[in-house]
Amino acid sequence: MITVVICDDEKLIRAGIKKILSENIQIPLNIIEAKNGAEALELCKTQSPDVLVTDIRMPVMDGVELMKQVSALEEKPGIIVLSGFDDFAYAKAAIQSGALSYILKPVDKKELVAAVTDAIEISRKEEQERNEETLKAIANEGRIDSESGFDTEAFQNGYYCISVSGHNSLGILEEILKPVKYYILEKKKDFATLVLPKEALFLVTEDMESVPGYIGVSGIEKSLSNLKAARRQAFCAWLKCFFSGNEGKKEKVFHYKSVESDLLKLDQEYEKMASRLEISDPEEIQKGLEKLFSFTAKEKDSDKIAEKLNYLYSKIISDLFTRYATFSEKDLYLNMKSIMIENIWSLKDFDEWLVFVRDYCIYLSALLSRGIVEHPFVEEALEYVAKNFTKNINMAIVANQVSVNYTWFSEKFKEHTGVNFNEYLKNLRIEEAKRLLEKDCYKVYEVAERSGFGDVKYFMKTFREATGKTPTEWKKTRV
């Protein structure tokens, strides 16, 4: 409900404004009256109104001082100023305080209704933006800030996340969802993720013929603390549009279904492929990718295929791209390929996407190989680190192992891998720690030892910096 504060020292004027607004604005209004600026200021602090309609000349506190103090509030209403004096000084004060409208008395009914209607729309838009920023933070961090102030009333019966693709699909959905409260969690070219109340899903599924793309629907959730998982579920469900079969292509809405998948084995295969990019030829890379994605041809269950593809998609975006970020930033071709891989929704089918992944990996391998050809000790060092990173090694040990000057080794190692030696070693150990945590059979201190960190406090600090979570928190999201 929209809250409006009417502030005027004349009771009849307050009553007249209230009557005009009640009869001419076709949405529920909570109208509160104040007879001076001091009362109105207190209401603005305690009631957080959407709109403040105030006179200028009043006892106790006039409209100018009221506007000045209200404009300093964290949550401030849209201000509409009424004045019986055509005085530039008052108009100037109103503008400086951020008033949306300045209306002369006697008030014109149409002008007042139009001004309040505009103020309500602005207030709704600002509230929408604040709520969307809050939801984005919750989805990214995986937890709710107790002081977020998000009003969960719209989601009291539960909510869905939906991922939608297709040119102008979001615009069409916004028209369909006008009667309800919904929020845009993510918006990219031809792709978006929305959060909407349980009751609103039927509006989307009922009118899918007008939506050109596909929609993935998460499971129903009650708590916003599960928003991150719901977003992942929606995207995972959307991926099924690539694997629903010829008949299934007629489907446009795909619902998430939780399935058992051996993601640990898949992760090991991914790491094997990614770690050999430095020393593989194009044929080996092709074979490695065919093996890695072989489940898309062997598996019959589209839910399991989508789950595994979602995992690999996330690994490529969050690991492979960042592991060699320096190359992508410098090389236009590699950068363009990475954009197409990330924008999987812009491609016609899975095979086209896989071609981009293959091209990216082969080209990246060629860039990496240049460094190895010029400086063969880099390959020797990488192989040594791959075999011994869980042991107590450092750059001095590795440089000595390959018989290269410490400073020269440091320079060429970073030039080749895109990161310095310590960062490269840390990343390997973090990935090994994740693998061990997923097994759910080791204590944290054992994971620290087995992954090469040794000191458990240093491990926990480093792991949190790298993932945003403690080892225990991260494990809970995986097992």
N, C-alpha and C positions, 0 to 999 in steps of 0.2 A: 504494500500500500504506500502511496505517495503522501508524505507529510508536508503540509504548508503552514507556515507561521504568518499570521496577519498582524502587523503592528501599527496601531494608530490610536491616538488618545481619545478619539471620538467613537463612542459605542455604535452609533447609527452607521457610520462609515464602515466599521469592521463588519457589521451585520450585512450591509449591502454588498461588500466585496465577497463575503462568504456565500451569499445567495447566488451571485453571478457565477462564481466558480463551481458551486455544487450543481447548478442547473445546466451548465454549458460544457463542462469537461467530463467526458464519458468514461472515466476510470475512477476507481475508488480513491477518495481523498480523506486524509485525516487532517482536518483543519483546526489549528490551535490559535487562540487569540491572545494578544499582549497589548496592554494599554500604554506602554512606554518602552524605550530602548533597553532599559535594565532588565525588564521581564523578558523581552525578546532574546537578549543575549544569553540569559540563563537557559531559556528553552533551546537555543541553538547548541548550547554545550551539553544539555542532558537528553534532548530528543533527536539530535542530528537530522533536522528537517532537510528536505530536498530543495524547497523553495522558501525564500523570505520575501514577503511583500511589506514594505515599510514606508511610513510617512517620514518627512524630513523634520518638521518642527513638532517636538514633543517635550513634555516635562521629564525631569530626572535624568534622562539620557536622550539626546536628540538622534535623528537618523544618521547624521554624519559620523558621530562618535561610534554609534552602533555598527555602521558599515566598516569602520576602521578596525574595530575589535573583532568582528566576525571574519573579516578577510585574513586575520592572523591565525584562525583556528585550523587545525589539521584537516577536519572534515567540515567544509564550509558549504552552505547552500547557495543556489543561484539567487542573486539579489535583484529584485524589481523595486524601483524607487517611485513613490508617489509624491507629488509636490503641488501645492497651490500657488507656488511662486515661480514664474518664468525667469529664474535667476541663473545666470551662467555659473556663478560660484558653486551653487548646489549641484548643477549638472557635472561640473568639473570634479567635485568631491566624489560623486557617484561613480564616475568613470575611473578615477584613481583607485577606488575600492573594488573595482571589478564588477560593477553592476551590469546586468545584462540588458536592462531597459530602464528608461526614465520617462514616466508618464505624468502628464499634467492633470490636475484636478480641474473641473469635475471629470471623473474617469470615464473614458469611452469603453463600453462593454466589450466590443469586438477587439479593441486594442489590448485590453487587460487579458482577455481569454487567450489571445494569440501569444502574448508575452509569457504567460504562465505555461502554456502548452510547450513553447520553445524551451523554457527553463526546465521543464520536466524531461524533455527529450535529451537535453544536455546532461542532466543529472543521471539519467538512466545509462547514457553512453559512458560517462565517467565511472559509474559503479560497475558497469560491465567490464571496462578495462582494468579496474582495480582487482576485480574478482578473477579475471583471466590471468593476470600476473601472479596472483596468489596460487591459483591452480597449477600454473606452469612451474612455480617453485616447488610445490608439493610433488608434482610428477617427476621433476628432475632430482630432488633430494630424497624422495621415497619416505617422507615423514611430514607431519603436520606441525607447523609452528603454532603453539598454544595462543599466540597473540595475533594470529593471522586475521581474525575478525571476519572470516568468511561465513556468510549466512547459508547454512545447510538446509534450510527449510524446503527448498525446491527439490532436494534429494532425500527427503525423509522416508520415501518408499524404496529408495535405491536409485542407482544410476547406471548408465552404459557409457562406454567410450566407443566411438565409431570412427573408422578411418575411411575416407572417401576419396576416390580418384576420378579423373575426367575433367575435360575443359568446362569451366563454369558450373561444375557440380556443386561447389560450395555456395555459389550465388543462388542456385535453385533450392538447395536445402535451407538456406536462410529464409527464403520466402515461405517454404513449407512449415518451418519451425517458428514462425512469427508469434503464434498464440502461446508459446511456452518459453520458460527460461532455459537457455542453453549457453554453452561457453566454447569458444574456439581455443583449443589447447596448442595447436600447431597449424601453421598456414604456409604452404609453399606453392609454387606454380603447379596447378592441376592436382594438388593433393592437400588434404587437411585432416586433422583429428579433432573431433568435437566431444564434449561431455554433455549428456542430456539426461533429464529425469526418466525414470523407468516408463512412466505413462506416455512419454513422447515418442518412443520407438515406433509405435504403430503408424504415426504420421509419416515417418520416413519409409517404412516398408510398404505402406499402402500406396504410395505415389512414386514408386521406383521407375516407372516407365518414362518419367520426365527427366530422370537423372542419367546422363550419358555414360557414366563410369560404373565402378564397382564399390561396394561398401562391405567393410569387415566390422563385425560387432563383437565386443568383448562379452565376457560373462557378466551377470548382474552383480554389482557391488553395493555394499552399504556404507562402508567407511572410506573417507577420502584418503586414509593412510594406504589404501590399496590402489590408488590412482595410477601409480607408476606401473604396476602389474597390469591394470586394466588397459592402459595405453599400449603396452606390449601385446596383450591379447588381441586388441583390435587390429593392429598391424599384421599380426600372425594370421588372423582370420582372413584379412584382405588378401594375403599371399595365396590363398587357396584358389583365387580366380585364375591362376596360371595352371592349376592341376586338377580342375574339376571335370575334365573329359569333354568330349565334343557335345554331348547332350547337356552337360553341366554348364557349358558356356552361356546357355540361355539364362542361367541364374545370375542375379546381380547382387544379392545379399548373402554373405557368408558369415556364419556364426562360429565363434570360437568353441573348441572342444578340447578339454585337457586330455593329454595322452602321455603314455610312457615312452620316452625316447632315450637312447643311449648317447647322450650328448658328450660324455666323457671321452668315449672312443672317437667321436667326431672331432672333438677338440684336439686330441692327439694327432689325428690325421691332418688337421689344419696346421698345427704347429710344425709338423714334419715338412709339409709343403712350403710354408712360409719361411722356415729357417734355411731351406735349401735354395732359395731364390738367388742368393749370391753366387752359387756354384753350379746351377742347373742350366742346361741348354734348352732351347724352345721345345724340343720334343719331350724332354723330361717334364717340363712344366705342364705341357698339354696332358700328358699321362697322369701327372699328379692331380690336376684339376678334374679329370674324368673320374678318377678314383674317388676324390673328395665328394663330388656331386653325383656319384653313381646311384645314390638312394632315390633320386628323382625319377629314375627309370625302373628301378627294382621294386620300390615300395608302392603298394596299391592304395594305401590309406592316405587321402589328401591331408588329413589333419596332422599325421606324422611327418609328411613331406614338408608341410608349411612350418611346423615346429623346428625342424632341422634347418630349413632354409633361413628362417628368421634368425637362428643362432649364428649361422655362417655370415649372413648379411651384417649382423651386428659386429661380428669379429673383424670383418674386412673394414668396416667403417671406423670402428673404435681402435683397432689394433694395427692392421696393415697400413692404413693411411697415415696414422700417427707415427708408426715405427720409421717410416721413410718420408716424413713430412717435408724435410728439406728438399728432396727431389721433386715432390709435387709442386712446391712453391716456386721452384726455379724453372721447371720444364712445362711449357704450355700444353704439349700433347698429353703428358701424364695428368696434368691438372684437369683437362677436359674429359679424359677417360674416367677419372675419379668422380666427377660431377655426374656423368651418365650412370655410373654404377650406383651412386647414392640415390639418384632419382629413378629408381627401378619402376615406379608407377608411370613413367613417361614412355616406357617401351611396350611393344606390342605383345611380347611373350617372354617366357623364361629363357629360351634359347638365345634370343637377342641379347639379353642381359649377360648371360654366361660368356658370350663372345667379347663383351666389353671387359669382363673380369680377366679373360685369357689375354687379351691385348695388353691390358694394364700390367699383368704379371710378366709377360714376355718382354715388354719394353723396359720395365723396371729392372728386370734381370740383366738386360743389355747394358743399362746405365751402371749397374753395380759391377758387372764384369769388366768394364773399362778400367776401373780401379784395380781389380785383381790382376789384369794383364800387365798393367804398368807397374804394379807393386805386388808381386806374388806372395809376399810375406803376409798380406792381409788375409788371404784365403787360409793360410796355415794358422794364423792367429784365430780366425773364426772357428775353425775346426777344433782347435785346442780349447777355446772357451766353451764351445758346445758340449764337449766331453767333461769339462772340469768346473763348470760354473757353480756347482754346489759345494765345491771345496774352497779352502781359504786362499783365493788367488787375487791378484791385483794387476794393474797395468805394468808395473815394473817386472813382475814375474813373467807375464806374457811377452813383453818386449824382449826380455832376456831369452825366453824360450825360442823366439824366432830370430834371434841374433840381430836386432835392429836397435839403433839409438832411441832412447826413451822419448825425446822430444819429437823426432822424425816420425816415430811410430804413432804418437798421439795425434799429430797433425793429419797423417794419411788415414788413420783409422776413422777419424771423424769425417774426413772428406768422403770416405767410401760408404760409411753406414748412416751418415746424417746426424749422428749423436756422438757425444764423447764416450770414452771407454766405460767410465763409471755408470753412466746412464744406460748404456747397452747391457752391462752386466746386471744392473738393478732390474731392468725390464725382464731379462731372462729369469731371474730369481723370483720376481713377482708372479710371472706366469706359472712357474713351477709350484709356488705356494698356492695359487688358485687351484691347480690340479690336485694337490694333496688335500686341500680343504674340501674339495668336492667328494673325495673318497669318504669323508666323515668318519675316519678311524684313527685320526691323529689329534693329539692335543696341540694347542697353539705353539707351545715351546718346542714340540717335536717338529712341527711344520717349519719353524724358524731354523732349526738345525739342518733338517733335510733339504731345505731349499737354498742353503748357503749363507743365510744371514747370521746365523749363530746367536747373537745377542737378541733375546726376545723383545726387549724394550725398543731397540732400534728397529727390529722387524715390524712391530706394531705401528710405530711412528711412520715408517716408510710406506707400509701397506696402506695406511689411512690417507697419506698424501697422494698416493697413486690412484686409489679407488674411491676415496671419499667415505669409506666405511672401515670399521675395525674388522679383523679377520673373522670374528664371531658373527658380526652383522652380515658380512658378505656371504658367509657359509649358509646362513639362514635363507638367503635369497636363491640358493642353488640346490640345496638338498631337501 
